[in-house]
Amino acid sequence: MSASPVLPIPRLEAEARQIAATILQGFDRHYRIFLLITRGARARFETHDWRAANRASRQRITLYSQRVRECMQSLREQFRFEYCDETLWQQVKIEYIHSLYQHQQPELAETFFNSVFTSLFHRRYYHNRHIFVRPGLSTEYLEDDEQQTYVGLYPTRDGLTRCIRSILQQTRLSLPFEDFHRDVRQLVCRIKRQILPGLSLRKHFQIQVLNSLFYRNKAAYLIGRGVNGEQMIPFAIPLLNNEKGAIYVDALVHEPNDITSLFSFARSYFMVDTATPSAIVDFLMHLLPAKSKADLYTAIGLQKQGKTEFYRDFLHHLKHSSDQLEIAPGIKGLVMTVFTLPSYPYVFKVINDHFAPPKKTTRERVRQKYQIIKMHDRVGRMADTLEYSYAAFPLDRISAQLLQELEQKIPSSLEIENGQLIIRHLYIERRLTPLNLFLAQNQGTQSSAVMLEYAQAIKDMAAANIFPGDLLLKNFGVTRHGRVIFYDYDEIEFMTDMKFRDIPQPQTPEQEMASEPWYAIGERDVFPQEFIQFISGDPVFRQLLQQHYRELFDPQFWRSLQQDIRQHRYHDIFPYAAEKRFQLVFANSERCP
């Protein structure tokens, strides 16, 4: 590599300014398109165009990479980079920081800069002199412009009913409420029954609500909090479209676990119209203290910023911890090598170089399966992943056993450089307790409840057009709230691609006594009647599933689901329990005090 020519200072600054301007223009174009897609969520909700909503969700996920490639091409055409001129790029970063003064999305623009730079140059330059390993500007106290505020304030001094009425009226949806007074009454009733009795109301009790609705799947959510002195009560109000020209309030979601579940890593990203995403994230962090910035940026569809925040948090954690990375507990898979840092609540997954029988897949197909889940509606049952290239780990933080395992299973993905173990490609997921281990460690009511959760997870995934392929318990995990999540994607298939068959009746004694199936089995043939045989050997669990989820073992149930999917009939899968729903509860004679 030839030495870079030394540019005169005025010329260097001018070129750096041009490069910085080109990258920022690329980002601004990206975010304009991002908001255009996001703002379309309102019309899709109002017209109950759920197919378009699914398409928009997928389109928005792929948008970022397209804009980065577009910006790289523009830079190469204008400046013809052949190498990384370190002096020039240090000045580019300085000019870029200057250009972000008063920008409404500086943190996102910094991440875009990182993406462009790391796509252009070798990883030896990935340090804070050239990219934003640490943020260059603070987003603290950033808000929307002076003419607009991102949060509405609703004092209760004129009465709770009037306050709730004002909150619902601020949605600005073009559709009328199915029964506005009923919805106000039901909300007031639920608040009086379930929230106010636990409060010592202060004089200045008020409700704060984000002005932007949070759209996802078939719902639009009002997200807010009650502020009673030092007390804060987070809540969400889901609005549904009755598909007859009106909307209605479906529930009041206010218990901490329910709010956390609403923003779960196993759910699709919200569409939220915001010019200042850091302000939205700051508001949400007060509602969800157990969630990180990475979690919340990802939840509102800014998953690249989520990756940046995660990486910074992980580097900080490594610096302030001393435990070693080790092989994750549980049964080792044939496709992935999985490791974890015990003090950090995530696992790192790398695709093995080779797969032992009976696995017949390829590395590329596994990557495609993970991309399907990233793009798909995860219905609260499939774990989202963060995907990284050339991830570096301090070599002295890797246990000897893990290093040996990695060298055996993924040698083609490893490099050692300057005391760092570099893995060319990996996935990061929230760490869960493998379901088989959970059941081995827990018995009685708790294990029974989790087995029912497991069965419901299979049903929810099927309704979303995903067949797990491998129903073994080791492929599912249990969250700290007892929710069952699927996380092993190498054998997933679309429901509509499968053939769910009844087991043929034997016609001869030889067929009846045969130790192997006597009938032909196609590659995509599935026999639900056999599920119970390998789901669990525990007779108690088998009886439990046959009692409560008998339909899972009926081929006709699966064929009927396929028919619904093919005809675009979308099943309702609510991110809150059925007993929270007003349509059910108030129909069963709940009355306001």
C-alpha positions, 0 to 999 in steps of 0.5 A, a space after each residue: 500500500 503506497 503512502 498517502 500524499 500530504 494535503 495542504 491544510 486548507 485543501 484537507 479541510 475542504 475535502 473533509 467538509 465535502 466528504 462529511 456533507 455527502 455522508 450527512 446528506 446520505 443519512 438525511 435522505 435515509 431518515 426522510 424515507 424512514 419517516 415516510 414509511 413510518 408515517 404511512 402506518 396511520 393510513 394503513 391502520 385506518 384502512 385496516 390494510 394489514 398486508 400493506 403493514 407487513 410489507 412496510 415493516 419488511 421494507 423499513 428493515 432493509 432500507 438502512 443497508 440500501 442507503 449505506 450502499 448508495 452513500 458509499 457509491 456516491 463517495 467513491 464516485 466523487 473522491 475515488 478512495 484507494 486507501 484510508 488517509 487517516 489524517 483526512 478521516 480524522 478531519 472528516 469526523 471533526 467536520 461531521 460533528 460540527 455539522 450535527 449541531 442542532 441536528 434532531 437525530 445526531 446519534 443516528 447520524 453518527 451510527 450512519 457515519 460508522 456504517 459507511 466508514 466500516 464498509 469502506 475500510 479495513 477494521 484496523 481503522 475501527 477506533 474512536 479517532 475515525 468512527 464514533 465508538 463513543 458518541 460525539 454529541 449528547 442527545 440529553 434534553 433534545 426535543 422536537 422544534 419549538 412549535 411542537 412537543 412530543 408529549 401531551 400533559 393532562 392535569 386531572 384537576 378538572 376530573 378524571 373523566 374529562 382528562 381521559 376524554 382529552 387523551 382519546 381525542 388527541 389521537 387525531 385519527 380520521 376514524 370515529 370511535 365505535 362508542 366514545 363514551 363507552 370507551 371513556 367510561 371503561 378506562 375510567 372504571 379500570 383506573 378507579 378499580 386497579 390504579 387509584 386504590 394504591 395511590 395517595 393522590 397528590 394535588 398535581 396528579 397528571 397524566 403524560 402521553 406521547 403524542 405519536 401513536 405506536 403502530 404495530 400489526 393490527 393495533 395503535 397504542 397510546 403510551 403514557 404515564 401517570 405522575 403522582 408526585 414521585 410516583 410514576 405509573 406507566 400505561 398503554 392504551 391499545 386502539 383497534 380497528 373494528 374493520 367497519 369504519 370505527 375504532 375502539 379501546 381494547 384494554 388498559 395495560 398498566 402492570 409492569 410485566 405487561 408493559 415490558 412484554 409490550 416492548 419485548 425483544 420477541 415482538 416486531 418493531 413499532 412504527 412511531 413518527 418522531 423527528 427526535 427519537 432520543 426524546 421518545 427513548 428517554 421517555 420510554 426509559 422512565 417507563 421501562 427501567 429494566 430496558 436498555 437504550 439498545 432495547 428501546 431504539 430497536 423497539 421503535 424500528 431503529 435497530 442499527 442504533 440499537 446495535 450501536 448502543 448494545 456495542 457501547 454497553 458491552 464494551 463498558 461491561 467488559 471494562 467493569 467485569 472480570 468473568 470469562 466468556 464460556 460455553 452456554 449451558 444446555 444441550 449443544 446444537 449441531 448447527 450453532 456454537 453458543 457462548 455467553 458471559 455469565 455476568 451479561 444477559 446475552 448469548 453469542 451464536 456462531 454458525 458451525 463450519 460443518 454440520 453433523 448428520 442428520 443436519 443437511 442444511 448449509 451456512 447460507 441457508 441458516 443465515 437466510 432462516 435468521 433473516 426470515 425471522 428478522 423480517 417476520 412478525 415474531 408475535 412475541 414468540 421468536 427472539 430477535 437477534 443482533 447480527 455483527 460482522 468482525 466482532 472482537 473479544 479480548 482473548 484473555 476473557 475467553 475460557 480455555 474450554 470455549 477457545 478449544 470449542 471455537 477452534 474445533 467448530 468454527 475455525 474458518 470464522 476466527 482470527 487472532 489479532 493484537 490480543 483480540 479474538 475476531 469472529 467474522 460473523 455472529 448473532 447475539 440474542 437475549 439469554 433465556 433458560 432452555 426449556 428442557 433445563 427449566 423443567 428439570 429444575 422446576 416441578 409442579 404448577 410452575 412447570 405445568 404453566 410453562 408447558 402450556 406456554 410452550 404449546 401456546 407458543 407453537 400455536 402463535 407461531 403457526 398463526 403467523 405462518 412459521 412452523 418451527 420444524 424442530 419442536 424439541 424442548 431444547 429449542 425453546 427458552 423461558 424468560 424471567 416472566 415465565 414466557 416461552 420463546 423459540 430461538 433455534 431457527 435453522 429448521 423453520 419453514 413457512 406454514 404454507 410450504 408444509 404438507 400436514 398429513 394424517 398417518 395412513 391406516 395400515 392395510 396389512 398385518 405386515 404394515 401394522 407391525 413394521 418398525 419403520 414407516 411403510 408409507 412414502 414420506 416427502 421432504 415437507 410432510 408433517 404428521 401432527 399425530 406424532 408430535 406428542 411422542 417426541 415433545 416430552 416423555 413425561 406422562 404428566 406433560 403429555 396428558 396436560 397438552 392433550 387435555 388443553 391443546 389437543 388441536 396441535 395433534 390434529 392434522 386438520 387444525 394445521 390445514 385450516 390454519 394454512 387455509 386462513 394464511 393463504 386467504 390473508 385472514 390474520 389471527 389476533 394475537 394480543 400482547 396482553 392477557 385476554 382478561 385485560 380486554 374490555 370487550 370481554 371483561 365488561 361483557 361479563 358485568 364488570 361495573 364502575 364503582 
